Amino acid sequence: MTNYLQRGFEQSEFEHRTARAQKVMHEMNLDAMIFTTEPNVRYFTGFHTQFWHSPTRPWFVIVPAEGKPIAVIPEIGASGMAGTWIENIITWPSPRPEDDGISLVASALNSLPCRHGRVGATLGIESHLRMPVNNYLKLTTMVKKEFVDVSLAMHELRQIKSQAEIEKTREICRITNLGFNKVPDYARSGMTEREICKQFRIDMLLDGADECPYIIAGSGPDGYDSIIMGPTDRIIEEGDVLIIDTGAVRDGYFSDFDRNWAFGHASEQTKAAYRATYEATTKGFEAARPGATTTDIYNAMWGVLEANGALGNDVGRLGHGLGMELTERPSNTATDNTVLKPGMVMTLEPGMVYAPGKSMVHEENIVITENGAEWLSERAEPELIVIK
């Protein structure tokens, strides 16, 4: 039986991912797909390094219509890539601004069979090219094939998680819950947002997270007005509400959910807003089943918020995909309409403005199964926790 707490994946995982991509290539009449970003390179190779924080060097992985992926990478990464299942590893002494791998990539693409004369690249929605635009434009002139956008197709491939991926997400959610559960033990009025979040980060690292790159906090008298800034040096006072939203990572997979607390006391209006967002996650969970859509999830949650006096929702969506990145497609919006399929890992993130300058946001993580949805995060308490 596979131990999902082991690092990395079996080779069969990458073989399956590549086969799925090659099926898409066949359907789209592509001779190859080229990838340049960390998540996509890691998805097909298993190459996992912190070195991506250095923006100096470009990295390329080519998935041909048949056979194993080809890595065209800086020499500094050769030994690391050799530790993956990839066999064809082409290197150059990067950085070399006059030709930073471009001629090698062009040669590799031109050497592949030219059945359709089309190469896929992530050029569109929620994607980017991690290489100089000038180099990309030069590459398109050196390769005897047309470059076409495959960003949506790639998103759809990565949306369906394997059981091994799901278990990695489940484990980092477990660790994140441990961190959140300890907050009431030490958080007190008189501490700053930064002090509370520092202890929260330490606890998650001690409990098994590899890193906690995303920890925000917002606080204010009986509510907060921002969920993307902080933590700051603002001192928590009696009557404040604090939110912490985190994306923690273990073995390359994210959790993403938040928790709310009040200090000393909270108004009935704030408690009611908390109950409304909690109930919204319940309705979103019930709506999250195969064949339904992200818009069905949105409508189920927004209906609860609206019925409970929501003045608006300035977040733009009520949840999203989750996996190798903190946020992935699709989005739970009124118009997204992505069909839900088993294996999709999602966040439910209902948020509402319940009074001028006061928001309440509640987030949980789920996975779509054959029979509906399953919680990956341990649900928050149904009533707002008041820390005395």
C-alpha positions as CSV (number, residue, x, y, z in Angstrom):
1,M,0.0,0.0,0.0
2,T,1.3,3.5,-0.9
3,N,2.5,5.6,2.0
4,Y,1.2,9.1,1.0
5,L,3.4,10.7,3.7
6,Q,6.4,9.7,1.7
7,R,8.1,12.6,-0.2
8,G,7.5,12.9,-3.9
9,F,5.6,10.4,-6.1
10,E,6.0,7.0,-7.7
11,Q,7.2,7.1,-11.3
12,S,3.8,5.9,-12.4
13,E,2.4,9.2,-11.3
14,F,4.5,11.1,-13.8
15,E,3.9,8.5,-16.5
16,H,0.1,9.0,-16.0
17,R,0.3,12.8,-16.1
18,T,2.4,12.7,-19.3
19,A,0.0,10.2,-20.9
20,R,-3.0,12.5,-20.1
21,A,-1.2,15.5,-21.6
22,Q,-0.4,13.5,-24.7
23,K,-4.0,12.6,-25.1
24,V,-4.8,16.3,-25.0
25,M,-2.1,17.0,-27.6
26,H,-3.6,14.4,-29.9
27,E,-7.0,16.1,-29.5
28,M,-5.5,19.5,-30.1
29,N,-3.3,18.5,-33.0
30,L,0.0,19.4,-31.3
31,D,3.5,18.1,-31.8
32,A,4.6,19.1,-28.4
33,M,3.9,21.3,-25.4
34,I,6.6,23.5,-23.7
35,F,6.5,24.5,-20.1
36,T,8.6,27.2,-18.2
37,T,7.0,27.7,-14.8
38,E,7.8,25.9,-11.6
39,P,4.5,24.2,-11.0
40,N,4.2,22.9,-14.6
41,V,7.9,21.8,-14.7
42,R,7.5,20.0,-11.4
43,Y,4.1,18.5,-12.5
44,F,5.7,16.5,-15.3
45,T,9.2,15.9,-13.9
46,G,9.1,15.8,-10.1
47,F,11.9,18.4,-10.1
48,H,11.4,20.1,-6.8
49,T,13.8,22.8,-5.7
50,Q,13.8,26.2,-3.9
51,F,16.1,27.5,-6.6
52,W,13.1,28.9,-8.5
53,H,13.3,31.9,-6.1
54,S,16.3,33.0,-8.3
55,P,14.8,34.7,-11.4
56,T,18.1,34.8,-13.3
57,R,17.9,31.4,-15.2
58,P,15.1,30.1,-17.4
59,W,14.0,26.4,-17.3
60,F,12.2,24.5,-20.0
61,V,10.5,21.2,-20.2
62,I,9.1,19.8,-23.5
63,V,6.4,17.2,-23.5
64,P,6.5,15.5,-26.9
65,A,3.5,13.9,-28.6
66,E,5.1,10.5,-27.7
67,G,7.7,9.4,-25.2
68,K,9.1,11.0,-22.1
69,P,9.5,14.7,-21.4
70,I,12.7,16.5,-22.4
71,A,14.4,18.9,-20.0
72,V,16.4,21.8,-21.3
73,I,17.8,23.4,-18.2
74,P,20.8,25.3,-16.8
75,E,23.8,23.1,-15.9
76,I,23.4,24.0,-12.3
77,G,20.3,21.8,-12.2
78,A,21.6,18.8,-14.1
79,S,22.2,16.6,-11.1
80,G,18.9,17.4,-9.5
81,M,17.0,16.7,-12.7
82,A,18.9,13.5,-13.1
83,G,17.4,12.3,-9.9
84,T,13.9,12.4,-11.5
85,W,12.5,10.1,-14.1
86,I,13.7,12.3,-16.9
87,E,16.4,10.8,-19.1
88,N,16.9,13.4,-21.9
89,I,18.5,16.3,-20.1
90,I,20.0,19.1,-22.2
91,T,22.0,21.8,-20.4
92,W,23.9,25.0,-21.0
93,P,26.0,27.2,-18.7
94,S,23.3,29.7,-17.7
95,P,23.2,32.7,-17.3
96,R,24.2,33.3,-20.9
97,P,22.2,36.4,-22.0
98,E,23.2,36.1,-25.7
99,D,21.5,32.7,-25.9
100,D,20.0,31.5,-22.6
101,G,18.9,28.1,-23.8
102,I,16.8,29.4,-26.7
103,S,18.8,27.7,-29.5
104,L,18.8,24.4,-27.6
105,V,15.0,24.6,-27.0
106,A,14.5,25.4,-30.7
107,S,16.7,22.5,-31.8
108,A,14.8,20.1,-29.5
109,L,11.4,21.2,-30.8
110,N,12.6,21.1,-34.5
111,S,13.9,17.6,-34.0
112,L,10.5,16.3,-33.1
113,P,8.2,14.8,-35.8
114,C,6.2,17.5,-37.5
115,R,2.8,16.0,-37.9
116,H,0.7,19.1,-37.2
117,G,3.2,22.0,-37.1
118,R,1.9,23.2,-33.7
119,V,3.5,23.7,-30.3
120,G,1.4,24.4,-27.2
121,A,2.5,27.0,-24.6
122,T,0.8,28.5,-21.6
123,L,0.0,31.9,-23.2
124,G,-3.4,32.6,-21.8
125,I,-5.7,32.7,-18.8
126,E,-4.1,32.6,-15.4
127,S,-0.7,31.7,-16.8
128,H,2.6,33.4,-17.6
129,L,5.9,32.7,-19.3
130,R,8.8,32.6,-17.0
131,M,11.3,33.8,-19.6
132,P,12.0,37.1,-21.2
133,V,9.4,38.0,-23.7
134,N,12.1,38.9,-26.2
135,N,13.4,35.3,-25.9
136,Y,10.0,33.9,-26.5
137,L,9.4,36.0,-29.6
138,K,12.8,34.9,-30.9
139,L,12.0,31.3,-30.2
140,T,8.8,31.5,-32.3
141,T,11.0,32.6,-35.3
142,M,13.5,29.8,-34.8
143,V,11.0,26.9,-34.5
144,K,9.3,25.7,-37.6
145,K,6.0,25.3,-35.9
146,E,3.1,27.6,-34.9
147,F,2.8,28.4,-31.1
148,V,-0.7,28.0,-29.7
149,D,-2.2,28.6,-26.3
150,V,-2.8,25.5,-24.1
151,S,-3.2,27.3,-20.7
152,L,-6.8,26.3,-20.3
153,A,-6.1,22.7,-21.3
154,M,-3.2,22.6,-18.8
155,H,-5.4,24.0,-16.0
156,E,-7.9,21.3,-16.7
157,L,-5.2,18.6,-16.6
158,R,-4.0,19.8,-13.2
159,Q,-7.5,20.3,-11.8
160,I,-8.0,16.5,-11.5
161,K,-5.8,15.4,-8.7
162,S,-4.6,11.8,-8.2
163,Q,-5.2,10.1,-4.9
164,A,-1.6,10.7,-4.0
165,E,-2.0,14.4,-4.6
166,I,-5.2,14.5,-2.6
167,E,-3.5,12.8,0.4
168,K,-0.7,15.4,0.3
169,T,-3.3,18.1,0.5
170,R,-5.1,16.3,3.3
171,E,-1.9,16.1,5.3
172,I,-1.0,19.8,5.0
173,C,-4.6,20.6,5.9
174,R,-4.2,18.5,9.1
175,I,-1.1,20.3,10.0
176,T,-2.7,23.7,9.4
177,N,-5.6,22.7,11.6
178,L,-3.2,21.9,14.4
179,G,-1.7,25.4,14.1
180,F,-5.1,27.1,14.1
181,N,-6.3,25.0,17.1
182,K,-3.4,26.3,19.2
183,V,-4.1,30.0,18.6
184,P,-6.6,30.5,21.5
185,D,-4.0,29.0,23.9
186,Y,-1.6,32.0,23.4
187,A,-3.3,34.8,21.5
188,R,-4.3,37.6,23.9
189,S,-5.3,41.3,23.7
190,G,-2.2,43.3,24.0
191,M,-0.3,41.2,21.4
192,T,0.2,42.4,17.9
193,E,-1.0,40.7,14.8
194,R,2.6,40.0,13.9
195,E,3.4,38.4,17.2
196,I,0.4,36.1,17.0
197,C,1.2,35.1,13.4
198,K,4.8,34.4,14.2
199,Q,3.8,31.9,16.9
200,F,1.2,30.4,14.4
201,R,4.0,30.0,11.8
202,I,6.3,28.4,14.3
203,D,3.6,25.9,15.4
204,M,2.9,24.8,11.8
205,L,6.6,24.3,11.0
206,L,7.0,22.3,14.2
207,D,4.0,20.2,13.3
208,G,5.4,19.3,9.9
209,A,4.8,22.1,7.4
210,D,7.8,22.7,5.1
211,E,7.0,26.4,4.7
212,C,4.2,28.9,5.4
213,P,4.7,31.4,2.5
214,Y,1.2,32.9,2.9
215,I,0.0,34.2,6.3
216,I,-2.1,37.3,6.4
217,A,-4.0,38.8,9.3
218,G,-6.7,41.5,9.6
219,S,-8.2,42.9,12.8
220,G,-10.3,45.8,14.0
221,P,-13.0,46.8,16.5
222,D,-15.8,44.2,16.1
223,G,-14.5,43.4,12.5
224,Y,-11.9,43.9,9.8
225,D,-11.9,45.5,6.4
226,S,-9.1,43.7,4.6
227,I,-8.1,40.1,4.1
228,I,-5.0,40.4,2.0
229,M,-2.7,42.7,4.0
230,G,-0.8,42.2,7.2
231,P,0.1,40.9,9.7
232,T,1.0,44.4,11.0
233,D,2.1,45.8,14.3
234,R,-1.4,46.7,15.2
235,I,-2.1,45.8,18.9
236,I,-5.1,43.6,19.5
237,E,-7.6,45.2,21.9
238,E,-10.7,44.0,23.8
239,G,-13.6,43.8,21.4
240,D,-11.4,43.2,18.3
241,V,-12.0,40.5,15.7
242,L,-9.0,38.8,14.2
243,I,-8.8,36.8,11.0
244,I,-5.7,34.7,10.0
245,D,-5.7,33.2,6.5
246,T,-2.9,30.9,5.6
247,G,-1.4,28.9,2.8
248,A,1.0,26.4,4.2
249,V,3.0,23.8,2.2
250,R,4.1,20.3,2.7
251,D,5.9,18.4,-0.1
252,G,4.8,21.0,-2.7
253,Y,1.1,21.0,-1.9
254,F,-0.9,23.9,-0.3
255,S,-3.6,24.2,2.3
256,D,-5.6,27.4,2.1
257,F,-8.1,28.3,4.8
258,D,-8.8,30.8,7.5
259,R,-10.1,31.2,11.0
260,N,-11.7,34.0,13.0
261,W,-11.6,34.9,16.7
262,A,-13.0,37.7,18.8
263,F,-11.2,39.0,21.9
264,G,-13.1,39.6,25.1
265,H,-16.5,40.1,23.5
266,A,-18.2,40.4,20.1
267,S,-21.4,42.1,19.0
268,E,-24.5,40.0,18.0
269,Q,-24.1,41.5,14.5
270,T,-20.6,40.0,14.2
271,K,-21.6,36.7,15.7
272,A,-24.5,36.6,13.2
273,A,-22.2,37.3,10.3
274,Y,-19.9,34.4,11.4
275,R,-22.9,32.1,11.5
276,A,-24.0,33.2,8.1
277,T,-20.6,32.5,6.5
278,Y,-20.4,29.1,8.4
279,E,-23.9,28.2,7.0
280,A,-22.7,29.3,3.6
281,T,-19.9,26.8,3.6
282,T,-22.5,24.1,4.6
283,K,-24.6,25.0,1.5
284,G,-21.5,25.2,-0.7
285,F,-20.4,21.8,0.4
286,E,-23.8,20.3,-0.3
287,A,-23.8,21.9,-3.8
288,A,-20.3,20.6,-4.6
289,R,-20.9,17.3,-6.4
290,P,-19.9,15.8,-9.7
291,G,-21.9,17.3,-12.6
292,A,-22.7,20.5,-10.7
293,T,-20.7,23.6,-11.5
294,T,-18.6,26.2,-9.7
295,T,-21.5,28.6,-10.3
296,D,-23.8,26.2,-8.4
297,I,-21.4,26.4,-5.5
298,Y,-21.3,30.2,-5.8
299,N,-25.1,30.6,-5.9
300,A,-25.6,28.2,-3.0
301,M,-23.3,30.3,-0.8
302,W,-24.2,33.7,-2.0
303,G,-27.9,32.9,-1.4
304,V,-27.1,32.4,2.3
305,L,-25.0,35.5,2.6
306,E,-27.6,37.6,0.8
307,A,-30.4,36.3,3.0
308,N,-28.4,37.3,6.0
309,G,-28.0,40.9,5.0
310,A,-24.7,40.9,3.0
311,L,-24.0,44.4,1.8
312,G,-21.7,43.1,-0.8
313,N,-18.7,40.8,-1.6
314,D,-15.6,42.7,-2.7
315,V,-13.4,39.5,-3.0
316,G,-14.8,38.7,-6.5
317,R,-15.2,35.0,-5.9
318,L,-16.2,32.6,-3.2
319,G,-13.5,30.0,-3.5
320,H,-11.2,28.4,-6.1
321,G,-9.0,25.5,-7.0
322,L,-6.1,24.4,-4.8
323,G,-3.0,22.2,-5.2
324,M,0.6,22.9,-6.2
325,E,-0.3,26.6,-6.1
326,L,-2.1,28.5,-3.5
327,T,-4.9,29.4,-5.9
328,E,-5.7,27.5,-9.1
329,R,-8.5,27.5,-11.5
330,P,-11.4,27.3,-11.4
331,S,-13.1,30.1,-9.5
332,N,-16.5,30.0,-7.7
333,T,-18.2,32.9,-9.4
334,A,-21.6,33.8,-10.8
335,T,-20.3,33.1,-14.4
336,D,-17.5,30.6,-14.2
337,N,-19.7,27.5,-14.8
338,T,-16.8,25.0,-14.6
339,V,-18.2,21.4,-14.3
340,L,-17.1,19.7,-11.1
341,K,-15.4,16.3,-11.5
342,P,-14.1,13.8,-9.0
343,G,-10.5,14.6,-8.0
344,M,-11.0,18.4,-8.0
345,V,-9.6,20.0,-4.8
346,M,-11.4,23.3,-4.0
347,T,-11.8,26.0,-1.4
348,L,-15.1,27.2,-0.2
349,E,-14.6,30.9,0.7
350,P,-17.8,32.8,1.4
351,G,-17.2,36.4,2.4
352,M,-19.6,39.2,3.1
353,V,-19.5,42.9,4.1
354,Y,-22.0,42.9,6.9
355,A,-21.5,46.5,8.0
356,P,-19.6,49.5,6.6
357,G,-15.9,48.7,6.8
358,K,-16.6,45.3,8.4
359,S,-16.1,41.9,6.6
360,M,-16.5,38.3,7.6
361,V,-14.7,35.6,5.5
362,H,-14.8,31.9,6.2
363,E,-12.8,29.3,4.2
364,E,-12.5,25.5,4.1
365,N,-10.9,23.0,1.8
366,I,-12.7,20.2,0.1
367,V,-12.3,17.5,-2.6
368,I,-14.9,16.4,-5.0
369,T,-15.6,12.7,-4.9
370,E,-17.8,10.3,-6.9
371,N,-20.5,10.8,-4.3
372,G,-20.3,14.5,-3.5
373,A,-17.7,16.4,-1.5
374,E,-15.3,15.5,1.4
375,W,-13.8,17.9,3.9
376,L,-10.0,18.1,3.8
377,S,-9.8,20.8,6.4
378,E,-11.4,20.1,9.8
379,R,-14.3,22.5,9.9
380,A,-14.2,25.5,12.1
381,E,-16.5,25.9,15.1
382,P,-20.1,26.8,14.2
383,E,-20.0,29.8,16.6
384,L,-17.4,32.5,16.7
385,I,-14.7,31.7,19.3
386,V,-14.3,34.5,21.9
387,I,-10.9,34.5,23.5
388,K,-11.2,35.8,27.1
